[in-house]
Amino acid sequence: MVSTTKIKSVDFYRKIPRDLTEASLSGAGLSIVAALAMVFLFGMELSNYLAVSTNTSVIVDKSSDGDFLRIDFNVSFPSLSCEFASVDVSDVLGTSRLNLTKTIRKVPIDAHLRATGAEFHSTTGLDLINHGDEDHHENNSYAAIPLTGATFDKFSHHFPILVVNFYAPWCYWSNRLKPSWEKAAEITRQKYDPEDDGRVLLGSVDCTEEPTLCKRNHIQGYPSIRIFRKGSDLREDHGHHEHESYYGDRDTESLLKMVEELLKPIKKEDHKLPLDGISVNTASSIKKAPVSGGCRIEGYVRAKKIPGEVVISAHSGAHSFDASQMNMSHFVTHLSFGKLISERLLTDMKRLLPYLGQSHDRLNGKWFLNQGQFAANVTIEHYLQIVKTEVVSRRFGQEHSLIEEYEYTAHSNVAHSYYYPVAKFHFELSPMQVLISENPKSFSHFITNVCAIIGGVFTVAGILDSIFQNTIRLVKKVELGKNI
């Protein structure tokens, strides 16, 4: 059995009895300084150990989100009605998706971008409706009562139901509707005599002759059939009119059926009474029209990761538009690509922000206007070049992605067009991606440095203390020699 004495012989830290040691004031001061230096250097080493060390490289895109790219947007158009606003997506391979609605919301807004109503639901099937009877009139005038800015309010408040066709003589669809509208107006006048019955009247407004009246009622497509009810056609919030619009078939029979549906709840003897509070059950083809001339379009679309474009425009399979009166000025509230980064994730990973390019909001909060003397037929285009940035962590011997985002640069331009003005967002995704890798520091390296700090400071302090003490002794000897 090994004796205790032999074990003690391998002691690296042999002790000197306290009776043989002497404490000094200078030694105590140096010990305090050394301790503070150890704490300071330890804090710096710990901060360096916890700091994120990264390196950046450019590699071929190895996206984990598949072959499709999500595009989120929130864009406001003060002069484009939700009634006709359309979002289309296409790419260089010829894939086109028109008038997307499933993931898109449209909210009517005023000139100050404030919402003026609930979400507007697009009317579908306009390209399948019956567009009217064969032309049975040789003249070009409408048989319906022509309304002007001076007579419109008078008629709209006199008749419980006023159905108005806002048209343009040059419009193909207006001319298709004209025979049916004339015949329906004639039959309606005979059946519901304005002087005897007085419950309904069919009128028409030529928007080329009455542009102010059409603008006041937010008419952007021709023809637009609007329904005004006495007592409810009052100015509401923001000074807009409440009205309904007819989107059904445009043959004579369908128009007369619409009139019959509108008159069902109104008795002949009560037509002079106010209609406030009356609930009218009309055909499904009669719907609320937007109460303002602007639209906020928000939502997302998915596109292939190849060059393509998102186009926002006025579109209808049964209306014409006056390109010279269209204004595609817009305000971009938000535009981003890829998965949205949640606020919680950004909060938890603030250390990553310095390594991200912060260029994913190049268009956010900006106006794009077409104005001046050459403002007609102006298309606004945005060219977006997109690159993916990914931050990868290699801690604990495993590699996993912490965050992925798509950054982009944007160049915008306005151009005159021979077609209807639109707002185009061209996008092109780079086949390369920026890879930012986190390089964690070794814990053993951290411990080694801490030990080096403690041992080094202790040793240096001991050397300084020894030099100080020897200097004091030498000075005392010199002084003692002089005295002798």
C-alpha positions as CSV (number, residue, x, y, z in Angstrom):
1,M,0.0,0.0,0.0
2,V,1.4,3.4,-1.1
3,S,2.2,5.5,1.9
4,T,0.9,9.0,2.4
5,T,4.4,10.5,2.3
6,K,5.0,9.2,-1.2
7,I,1.7,10.6,-2.5
8,K,2.6,14.0,-1.0
9,S,5.9,13.9,-2.9
10,V,4.1,14.5,-6.2
11,D,2.4,17.6,-5.0
12,F,3.0,20.4,-7.5
13,Y,1.6,23.0,-5.2
14,R,3.7,22.7,-2.0
15,K,2.6,25.0,0.7
16,I,4.7,27.4,2.7
17,P,3.6,27.7,6.3
18,R,1.8,31.0,6.9
19,D,4.2,31.7,9.7
20,L,7.0,32.0,7.2
21,T,5.1,34.4,4.9
22,E,4.6,38.1,5.2
23,A,1.7,40.1,3.8
24,S,2.4,43.6,2.5
25,L,0.2,46.6,1.6
26,S,1.7,46.7,-1.9
27,G,1.1,43.0,-2.4
28,A,-2.6,43.5,-1.4
29,G,-3.0,46.4,-3.9
30,L,-1.3,44.4,-6.7
31,S,-3.6,41.4,-5.9
32,I,-6.7,43.6,-6.2
33,V,-5.5,45.0,-9.5
34,A,-4.7,41.5,-10.8
35,A,-8.2,40.2,-9.8
36,L,-9.9,43.1,-11.6
37,A,-7.7,42.4,-14.7
38,M,-8.7,38.7,-14.6
39,V,-12.4,39.6,-14.4
40,F,-12.1,42.1,-17.3
41,L,-10.2,39.8,-19.5
42,F,-12.6,36.9,-18.7
43,G,-15.6,39.1,-19.7
44,M,-13.9,40.0,-23.0
45,E,-13.2,36.4,-23.7
46,L,-16.8,35.4,-22.9
47,S,-18.2,38.1,-25.1
48,N,-15.9,36.9,-27.9
49,Y,-17.0,33.3,-27.4
50,L,-20.7,34.2,-27.5
51,A,-20.4,36.5,-30.6
52,V,-21.5,35.2,-34.0
53,S,-18.7,34.6,-36.4
54,T,-19.8,34.3,-40.0
55,N,-18.4,33.8,-43.5
56,T,-20.3,34.6,-46.7
57,S,-20.2,32.7,-49.9
58,V,-22.2,32.6,-53.2
59,I,-23.5,29.2,-54.3
60,V,-26.0,27.7,-56.6
61,D,-29.5,28.2,-55.3
62,K,-30.5,25.1,-53.2
63,S,-33.9,26.4,-52.1
64,S,-36.0,24.3,-49.7
65,D,-39.2,26.0,-50.7
66,G,-39.6,24.2,-54.0
67,D,-40.0,25.5,-57.6
68,F,-42.5,28.2,-56.7
69,L,-41.9,31.7,-55.3
70,R,-44.5,33.4,-53.1
71,I,-45.0,37.1,-53.8
72,D,-46.8,39.1,-51.1
73,F,-48.0,42.6,-51.9
74,N,-50.2,45.5,-50.7
75,V,-50.7,48.1,-53.4
76,S,-53.2,51.0,-53.5
77,F,-54.6,52.5,-56.7
78,P,-56.6,55.7,-56.0
79,S,-58.0,55.8,-59.6
80,L,-58.6,52.1,-60.3
81,S,-62.0,50.8,-59.3
82,C,-62.2,47.4,-57.5
83,E,-65.1,46.6,-59.9
84,F,-62.5,46.1,-62.7
85,A,-59.2,45.6,-60.9
86,S,-57.5,42.4,-62.1
87,V,-54.3,40.7,-61.0
88,D,-52.6,38.5,-63.6
89,V,-49.4,36.4,-63.4
90,S,-47.3,35.2,-66.4
91,D,-43.8,33.9,-67.1
92,V,-41.4,33.4,-70.0
93,L,-42.6,29.8,-70.5
94,G,-46.0,31.1,-71.6
95,T,-47.9,30.2,-68.4
96,S,-50.6,32.8,-67.7
97,R,-53.1,33.1,-64.9
98,L,-55.6,35.9,-65.3
99,N,-57.8,37.7,-62.8
100,L,-56.6,35.8,-59.7
101,T,-59.1,36.1,-56.8
102,K,-58.6,33.2,-54.4
103,T,-55.7,34.7,-52.5
104,I,-56.4,38.4,-53.3
105,R,-58.5,40.9,-51.4
106,K,-59.8,44.1,-52.9
107,V,-60.9,47.0,-50.7
108,P,-62.5,50.2,-52.0
109,I,-60.5,53.3,-51.0
110,D,-60.7,57.1,-51.6
111,A,-58.1,59.5,-52.9
112,H,-56.5,59.5,-49.4
113,L,-56.1,55.7,-49.4
114,R,-58.7,55.3,-46.6
115,A,-61.1,52.3,-46.9
116,T,-64.6,53.3,-47.9
117,G,-66.3,50.0,-47.7
118,A,-66.0,46.3,-47.0
119,E,-64.0,43.9,-49.2
120,F,-65.2,43.9,-52.8
121,H,-65.9,40.4,-54.3
122,S,-65.1,40.3,-58.0
123,T,-67.9,39.4,-60.4
124,T,-67.2,36.3,-62.4
125,G,-68.7,35.1,-65.7
126,L,-69.0,38.5,-67.4
127,D,-67.5,37.0,-70.6
128,L,-70.3,34.4,-70.7
129,I,-73.3,36.7,-70.4
130,N,-75.8,37.3,-73.2
131,H,-74.8,40.7,-74.6
132,G,-78.2,41.7,-76.1
133,D,-80.6,41.5,-79.0
134,E,-79.9,42.1,-82.6
135,D,-79.9,45.8,-83.7
136,H,-83.5,46.8,-84.5
137,H,-82.9,50.5,-84.6
138,E,-81.3,52.4,-87.4
139,N,-80.7,55.6,-85.5
140,N,-77.9,56.0,-83.0
141,S,-79.8,57.6,-80.2
142,Y,-81.0,55.8,-77.1
143,A,-84.7,55.4,-76.6
144,A,-84.1,55.6,-72.8
145,I,-84.5,59.0,-71.2
146,P,-81.1,60.9,-71.7
147,L,-79.9,62.2,-68.4
148,T,-77.5,65.1,-67.9
149,G,-75.7,66.7,-64.9
150,A,-78.6,69.2,-64.6
151,T,-81.4,66.6,-64.6
152,F,-79.8,63.6,-63.0
153,D,-80.5,64.5,-59.4
154,K,-84.1,65.5,-60.2
155,F,-84.9,62.2,-61.8
156,S,-83.0,60.1,-59.2
157,H,-85.0,61.6,-56.3
158,H,-88.3,61.6,-58.1
159,F,-88.5,57.9,-59.1
160,P,-88.2,55.2,-56.4
161,I,-86.1,53.2,-58.9
162,L,-83.9,54.8,-61.5
163,V,-81.9,52.4,-63.7
164,V,-79.1,54.2,-65.6
165,N,-76.9,53.0,-68.4
166,F,-73.7,54.9,-68.4
167,Y,-72.3,54.3,-71.9
168,A,-69.9,55.6,-74.5
169,P,-70.9,55.8,-78.2
170,W,-67.5,54.4,-79.4
171,C,-67.7,51.4,-77.1
172,Y,-68.3,48.0,-78.7
173,W,-70.2,46.6,-75.7
174,S,-72.3,49.8,-75.4
175,N,-73.4,49.3,-79.0
176,R,-74.2,45.7,-78.3
177,L,-76.4,46.7,-75.4
178,K,-78.1,49.6,-77.2
179,P,-81.0,47.6,-78.9
180,S,-81.9,45.7,-75.8
181,W,-81.8,48.8,-73.6
182,E,-83.9,50.8,-76.0
183,K,-86.5,48.1,-76.2
184,A,-86.5,47.5,-72.5
185,A,-86.9,51.2,-71.8
186,E,-89.8,51.4,-74.3
187,I,-91.6,48.4,-72.7
188,T,-91.0,49.8,-69.2
189,R,-92.5,53.2,-70.1
190,Q,-95.6,51.6,-71.6
191,K,-96.1,49.2,-68.6
192,Y,-95.1,51.6,-65.9
193,D,-96.2,55.0,-67.2
194,P,-94.0,57.6,-65.5
195,E,-97.0,59.9,-65.0
196,D,-99.5,57.3,-63.8
197,D,-97.3,54.6,-62.1
198,G,-94.1,56.6,-61.5
199,R,-92.2,53.8,-59.8
200,V,-89.4,53.2,-62.3
201,L,-87.5,54.9,-65.1
202,L,-84.8,53.7,-67.4
203,G,-82.3,56.4,-68.3
204,S,-79.0,56.7,-70.1
205,V,-75.9,58.9,-69.7
206,D,-73.4,59.6,-72.5
207,C,-70.1,59.7,-70.7
208,T,-68.4,61.5,-73.6
209,E,-70.9,64.3,-73.1
210,E,-71.2,64.2,-69.3
211,P,-67.7,63.3,-68.0
212,T,-68.3,65.0,-64.7
213,L,-71.5,63.1,-64.0
214,C,-69.8,59.8,-64.8
215,K,-66.8,60.6,-62.7
216,R,-69.0,61.5,-59.8
217,N,-70.5,58.1,-60.0
218,H,-67.1,56.4,-60.4
219,I,-67.8,55.1,-63.9
220,Q,-64.6,53.6,-65.3
221,G,-66.0,50.9,-67.7
222,Y,-68.6,51.1,-70.4
223,P,-71.4,50.2,-70.3
224,S,-72.1,50.3,-66.5
225,I,-75.7,49.8,-65.5
226,R,-76.3,51.4,-62.1
227,I,-79.5,51.3,-59.9
228,F,-80.5,54.3,-57.8
229,R,-83.1,54.0,-55.1
230,K,-85.0,57.0,-53.9
231,G,-84.3,57.8,-50.3
232,S,-81.1,55.8,-50.2
233,D,-79.1,57.5,-52.9
234,L,-77.8,60.0,-50.3
235,R,-74.2,61.2,-49.6
236,E,-72.6,58.9,-47.1
237,D,-69.1,58.8,-45.6
238,H,-66.4,60.7,-47.5
239,G,-69.1,62.1,-49.8
240,H,-69.7,59.0,-51.9
241,H,-73.0,57.7,-53.3
242,E,-74.4,54.3,-52.3
243,H,-75.7,52.5,-55.4
244,E,-76.0,49.1,-56.9
245,S,-74.8,47.7,-60.2
246,Y,-76.4,45.2,-62.6
247,Y,-74.0,42.4,-63.9
248,G,-76.5,40.0,-65.5
249,D,-77.5,39.2,-69.1
250,R,-78.1,42.2,-71.3
251,D,-80.9,40.9,-73.5
252,T,-84.3,42.6,-73.3
253,E,-86.0,39.8,-71.4
254,S,-83.3,39.8,-68.7
255,L,-83.4,43.6,-68.3
256,L,-87.2,43.5,-67.9
257,K,-86.9,40.7,-65.4
258,M,-84.5,42.9,-63.4
259,V,-87.0,45.7,-63.4
260,E,-89.7,43.4,-62.2
261,E,-87.5,42.2,-59.3
262,L,-86.7,45.7,-58.3
263,L,-90.4,46.7,-58.2
264,K,-91.7,43.7,-56.2
265,P,-91.4,45.3,-52.8
266,I,-92.7,48.7,-54.0
267,K,-96.5,49.1,-54.2
268,K,-97.9,51.5,-56.7
269,E,-99.8,53.6,-54.2
270,D,-96.7,53.9,-52.0
271,H,-94.2,55.0,-54.5
272,K,-94.2,58.6,-53.3
273,L,-93.2,57.5,-49.7
274,P,-89.6,57.5,-48.6
275,L,-88.0,54.1,-48.9
276,D,-85.6,54.2,-46.0
277,G,-85.2,50.9,-44.3
278,I,-86.8,48.8,-47.0
279,S,-85.1,45.6,-47.7
280,V,-85.2,44.6,-51.4
281,N,-84.5,41.0,-52.5
282,T,-83.4,41.3,-56.1
283,A,-81.8,38.9,-58.5
284,S,-78.3,37.6,-57.8
285,S,-77.1,39.6,-60.8
286,I,-77.7,42.9,-58.9
287,K,-74.8,43.6,-56.5
288,K,-73.3,46.5,-54.6
289,A,-70.9,48.5,-56.7
290,P,-67.8,50.1,-55.1
291,V,-68.6,53.4,-53.4
292,S,-65.4,55.0,-54.5
293,G,-63.1,55.1,-57.4
294,G,-60.0,53.6,-55.9
295,C,-58.9,50.1,-54.8
296,R,-56.4,48.6,-52.4
297,I,-55.2,45.2,-53.6
298,E,-53.5,42.9,-51.1
299,G,-52.7,39.3,-50.8
300,Y,-50.2,36.9,-52.4
301,V,-49.6,34.9,-55.6
302,R,-47.3,32.0,-56.4
303,A,-45.1,32.1,-59.4
304,K,-42.5,29.8,-60.9
305,K,-38.8,30.7,-60.2
306,I,-38.2,31.9,-63.7
307,P,-38.5,35.4,-65.2
308,G,-42.1,36.6,-65.1
309,E,-44.4,39.5,-64.2
310,V,-47.3,40.4,-62.0
311,V,-49.7,42.8,-63.9
312,I,-52.4,44.8,-62.2
313,S,-54.9,46.4,-64.7
314,A,-58.5,47.1,-65.5
315,H,-60.1,44.0,-67.0
316,S,-63.6,42.9,-68.0
317,G,-65.1,40.6,-70.5
318,A,-68.1,42.9,-71.0
319,H,-66.8,46.4,-70.7
320,S,-64.6,48.9,-72.6
321,F,-62.3,51.4,-71.1
322,D,-61.1,54.9,-72.1
323,A,-57.3,54.5,-72.0
324,S,-56.9,58.3,-72.0
325,Q,-58.8,58.6,-68.8
326,M,-57.1,55.7,-66.9
327,N,-54.5,56.5,-64.3
328,M,-52.4,53.7,-62.8
329,S,-50.7,55.8,-60.2
330,H,-50.2,53.6,-57.1
331,F,-48.7,53.5,-53.6
332,V,-46.8,50.4,-52.5
333,T,-47.4,49.6,-48.9
334,H,-45.6,46.2,-49.0
335,L,-43.9,44.0,-51.5
336,S,-41.8,41.0,-50.6
337,F,-40.8,37.6,-51.9
338,G,-40.7,34.2,-50.2
339,K,-42.0,33.3,-46.8
340,L,-42.8,36.3,-44.5
341,I,-40.4,36.6,-41.6
342,S,-42.4,36.8,-38.4
343,E,-41.7,39.6,-35.9
344,R,-41.1,36.9,-33.2
345,L,-38.4,35.3,-35.3
346,L,-36.7,38.6,-35.9
347,T,-36.9,39.4,-32.2
348,D,-35.3,36.1,-31.3
349,M,-32.6,36.5,-33.9
350,K,-31.5,40.1,-33.6
351,R,-27.9,38.9,-34.0
352,L,-28.7,38.0,-37.6
353,L,-29.9,41.4,-38.7
354,P,-26.4,42.9,-39.4
355,Y,-25.8,40.1,-41.8
356,L,-28.9,40.6,-43.8
357,G,-28.9,43.1,-46.7
358,Q,-32.1,44.9,-45.5
359,S,-33.0,45.5,-49.1
360,H,-36.2,43.4,-49.1
361,D,-38.3,46.6,-48.9
362,R,-37.0,48.6,-51.8
363,L,-40.5,49.7,-52.9
364,N,-42.3,49.8,-49.6
365,G,-43.8,53.2,-48.6
366,K,-43.3,54.8,-52.0
367,W,-45.6,56.5,-54.5
368,F,-45.4,56.0,-58.2
369,L,-47.3,58.6,-60.1
370,N,-48.0,59.4,-63.8
371,Q,-48.9,63.1,-64.1
372,G,-48.4,66.1,-66.2
373,Q,-49.4,66.9,-69.7
374,F,-48.4,63.5,-71.0
375,A,-50.2,61.5,-68.3
376,A,-52.6,59.6,-70.7
377,N,-51.9,56.0,-71.7
378,V,-49.0,55.6,-69.2
379,T,-47.9,52.2,-68.0
380,I,-45.8,52.1,-64.8
381,E,-43.2,49.3,-64.7
382,H,-41.0,47.9,-62.0
383,Y,-38.0,45.7,-62.8
384,L,-37.0,43.6,-59.8
385,Q,-33.9,41.5,-59.5
386,I,-34.2,39.0,-56.7
387,V,-31.5,37.0,-54.9
388,K,-32.0,34.6,-52.0
389,T,-30.1,35.0,-48.7
390,E,-29.8,32.1,-46.3
391,V,-28.3,32.0,-42.8
392,V,-27.1,28.6,-41.7
393,S,-25.9,27.5,-38.3
394,R,-23.4,24.7,-37.7
395,R,-23.6,24.5,-34.0
396,F,-23.5,21.2,-32.1
397,G,-22.1,19.4,-35.1
398,Q,-25.3,19.8,-37.1
399,E,-26.2,22.2,-39.9
400,H,-29.6,23.8,-40.0
401,S,-31.1,26.9,-41.6
402,L,-32.0,29.7,-39.3
403,I,-33.6,32.1,-41.7
404,E,-34.3,32.5,-45.4
405,E,-35.3,35.7,-47.2
406,Y,-35.4,37.1,-50.7
407,E,-33.8,40.5,-51.2
408,Y,-34.3,42.5,-54.4
409,T,-33.2,45.6,-56.2
410,A,-35.8,47.7,-58.0
411,H,-35.8,50.0,-61.0
412,S,-39.0,51.8,-62.0
413,N,-40.0,53.5,-65.2
414,V,-43.1,55.0,-66.9
415,A,-43.8,54.4,-70.5
416,H,-46.5,55.4,-73.0
417,S,-48.5,52.5,-74.3
418,Y,-50.8,51.9,-77.3
419,Y,-52.9,49.6,-75.1
420,Y,-54.7,50.1,-71.8
421,P,-52.3,51.4,-69.1
422,V,-51.3,48.8,-66.5
423,A,-48.9,48.5,-63.5
424,K,-46.3,45.8,-64.2
425,F,-43.9,44.2,-61.7
426,H,-41.3,42.3,-63.7
427,F,-39.2,39.9,-61.6
428,E,-36.2,37.8,-62.3
429,L,-34.7,35.4,-59.7
430,S,-31.0,34.8,-59.7
431,P,-29.9,31.1,-60.0
432,M,-27.3,31.9,-57.3
433,Q,-27.8,32.5,-53.6
434,V,-25.9,34.2,-50.8
435,L,-25.0,31.7,-48.0
436,I,-24.1,33.1,-44.6
437,S,-22.6,30.5,-42.3
438,E,-22.3,30.8,-38.6
439,N,-19.1,29.4,-37.3
440,P,-19.3,28.6,-33.6
441,K,-16.2,28.8,-31.4
442,S,-14.9,25.7,-29.6
443,F,-15.7,25.5,-25.9
444,S,-12.3,23.8,-25.3
445,H,-10.7,26.8,-26.9
446,F,-12.7,29.1,-24.6
447,I,-11.6,27.2,-21.5
448,T,-8.0,27.2,-22.6
449,N,-8.1,30.9,-23.0
450,V,-9.7,31.4,-19.6
451,C,-7.0,29.3,-17.9
452,A,-4.3,31.3,-19.8
453,I,-5.8,34.5,-18.6
454,I,-5.9,33.5,-15.0
455,G,-2.4,31.9,-15.0
456,G,-0.9,34.7,-17.1
457,V,-2.3,37.5,-14.9
458,F,-1.3,35.6,-11.7
459,T,2.3,35.1,-13.0
460,V,2.7,38.6,-14.3
461,A,1.4,40.0,-11.0
462,G,3.9,37.8,-9.1
463,I,6.8,39.0,-11.2
464,L,5.8,42.6,-10.7
465,D,5.4,42.1,-7.0
466,S,8.9,40.4,-6.8
467,I,10.5,43.3,-8.7
468,F,8.8,45.8,-6.5
469,Q,9.9,44.1,-3.3
470,N,13.5,43.6,-4.5
471,T,13.6,47.3,-5.5
472,I,12.5,48.3,-2.0
473,R,15.2,46.1,-0.4
474,L,17.9,47.5,-2.7
475,V,16.9,51.1,-1.9
476,K,17.0,50.3,1.9
477,K,20.5,48.8,1.5
478,V,21.7,51.8,-0.4
479,E,20.3,54.1,2.3
480,L,21.8,52.0,5.1
481,G,25.3,52.1,3.4
482,K,25.2,55.9,3.2
483,N,24.4,56.1,6.8
484,I,27.3,54.0,7.9
